[in-house]
Amino acid sequence: MAVRWYCSLPLSAAQVVRLLAERHIDVTVRTVLNWVQTFGPQLATALRTHRRRVGRKWTVDEVFCFRGPQKLYLYRAVDEHGQVIDVLLRDRRDRQSAEAFFRQAVTRTKVMPQAVITDHHQPYVKAVATVIPFARHVRTGLHRRRGYTTQPVERSHVPTRDRLRGARGLRTVGTGQRFLESFEALHALRRGTVKLRTLVPSYRPSQASVHETARAVVMAMDVLGTQLKKAA
């Protein structure tokens, strides 16, 4: 519950501590953060096995993040259906980072895209040619009257930017990556790109209200938590 609150709502660890205290669960801020770092990536990995199959047209872009005065770069991609494919936080915006992102995305999804749409950032050219040599690489911009644009991925950045604004920065690349993977997984669960019915058989997405969907998300998290506990 604490991990779900922290990763899916704009709450600080201190606010989660107060909400838990109202339920007679007394923990420290450090405990909540340790839970997020430990269990968040496990939940994200488990949720990836239940998400919808990724499409073969990927739109890729980066989000600028900050660790104090240092700038970090969050690589993100969405498919033609708006599903977030993967995320990777790096401290450099270069060819090696782009290649690492594509390799991770292909390995995790087991899907080789037919088309990759990016902006005009030069390192993408060699990264796509190296990792996905048979994909058609389309270089475009945000505002185009016709043809491909990067608008789908730019729109998908909004929840991530909002959450990072409340997080007041990221401490390290490693902890930031684990948190962002957890956040994206919980966001996908709420948006419906994870198949809730495989976890909650009684859930009917076409008939469900907002409240029923919220309760189904909680039930799905309980199921995943039980599965992870048994596996441990």
N, C-alpha and C positions, 0 to 999 in steps of 0.2 A: 504494500500500500504506500509506504514512504517513497519507494523508488518510482512508483507510478505517479504520485503527486509531483515529485520533483522534476521528473522527465517530461511530463505531459502538460503541466500547468506552470504559469509564470511565477513560481514561488522560490524564495530563497531557502537554504537549508535551515536557517533560524525559524522561518515561518512554518516549515514542516515540523520542526521540533515542538512548536507551540500547539499545532494541530494534534500531534501525537499525545502531548501532555493532557489535552482535553479528554482523551480516551484512556487516560491513566497509564500511558506508556512513556516512561522517562528515559530519554537518550540525549546524547550531546550532538552538537552540530557535526563534529568530526565523525561520529557514528553514522549519521545520515549520509555524509559524503562517501564514507567507506562502503556503505551499502550500494550506493549508486555506481561506484567504480567497480565493485565486485559483481553485483547481480544484474546491473543494467546491460552490459555486453552479453551475458548469458541469455537474458530475455530477448535481446535483439537477434542473436543467432537462432534461437528457437522460433521466433516469429518469421524469420526469412524462409523457413521450410513450409510455412502456411500462406505465403503471399501469392498473389496472382502471377502468372508467368509474365516475365518481362518482355516488352516489345523489342523490335529490331531496328527502330529508328531512335537514336539517342541524341539528346540535346545537352551539351555540356557547358558549364561555366564555373566561375569561382566566386566565393563570397569572401570579402576581406574581414578578418577578425583581428583583435588586438590583445596582446599580452603586455600590459603597460605600454611603453612606447614602441615595442616591437610589433610588426605586422605579421599576421599569419594568414594562410590561404586555405579555404575550405573548398575542395573540389566536389561538385555535385553534378548529377546527371538525372534527367527524367526521360521516360520513353514517350511514345506518341499518345499514350493514354493519360499522361500526367503522373504516372507512378514514379516515385523516386527510386532510382536504380541502386545507387551507392553513394557514400560520402568518404572523403579522405582529407584529413587536416595535415598540412605541411608548413614548414617554416620558409620555404622558397617557392617561387612561382617560375618554374623552369621546365625544361624538357624531361628531366628525371622525375619530377613530381607528377607531370602529366602521364608519363609512361607507367609509373607506379599506380596511379588511379585506374587507368584502363586495365592493367593486369589484374588488379584486385576485383574490379567490377566483373570482368569476364570469368574469373575463377569462381566468384561467389554465385553468379547468376547462371553460369554454364550456357550463356547465350552469346553468340558472335553477331554483333550488329551489322546490318546491311548499309546503314547510313549513319554518319556521325556529323552533327551540326554544331559548330562552334563559332565564336567571334573571330576576329582577325589576329588573335594572340599567336605569334609566330611559332613558339614551341609545340603547339598542337599539330603542326604539319608533320614533323618528323615522328612525333609520338604516335599519331594515328598510323602512319606508314609503317612503323616498326612493330606495334602491338596488334593492330587490326589491318593488315595490309590489303585485304580484299573489300574493305568497307569504302563506300563513297564518302569522301570528306567534303562537306559543304561549309564554306566560310562566309558568314553573313553578319548582320548587325541586329540591333534591337528594333529599329524602326525601318520597316520595309513595306511598301504598298503591295508588293507581290512576292510570291515565293516564300522560301523559308526565312524565319527570324528566330532569334533567341528568346522571344517572349515567354514560351512555356516554362523554361527553366528560371527565367527572371521572376515570374510570378510565384514559382514554387519556393523562391528564396525568402519570401515575406515572413512566414512563420518562424523560420530559422533566425532571421535577423531580429525579430521581435523577442524571441527567447534569449538570444545572446545579449540583447540590450539589458534585460533584467539580470543576467548572470554576472554582469560587471567584469567581463573579460574571462580569459582562460589561463589557468596557472601554467600548464605545460602542454606540449603537443600530445603526449601520451594520454594524460587525463582528459584533455579536450576531445580527443578522438573517441574515447570510450563514452563520454557523456553525449557527444553528438550522434553516435550510432544509436544509443539508447533513445534519445529524443526522436530521431527520425523513425525508429521502429514503433514507438508509441503513437506518433503522429499518423503513421500508415495504418495502424490498427483502428484509430478513430475515423480516418477518412474512408475506410472500407477497402483499401488495396490489400489488406490481409483478409483471408477467407474466415470470417468469424464463425460460420456454420460448422467448420471442421472442428472448432473448439467448443462451440455452444450449439449443439444440434437443434435445440428448440428455437433458435433465433431465425426470424424470417425478414431479411433485409428489405424486401419490397413492401412489407406491411408495417415495419417497425417505426415507432415515433423516435424523436430525439432522446427521450428519457429511456426508452427500451434499449436503444443502441448503447447509451452510456452504461446501463446495467449489464449488457452483454459484454462490453469491454472489461468490466470488473470481473465478471465470471471467467472470461478468457484468461485474464491475468492469474486468477486463482488456479485454473487448470494448468497453466504453464509452470506456475510456482510449484505445484504438486509434482509435476513431471520432473522438474529440475531437482527437487528434493529426493525423489526416488532414485534418479540417476547418480546423485552424489553418494 
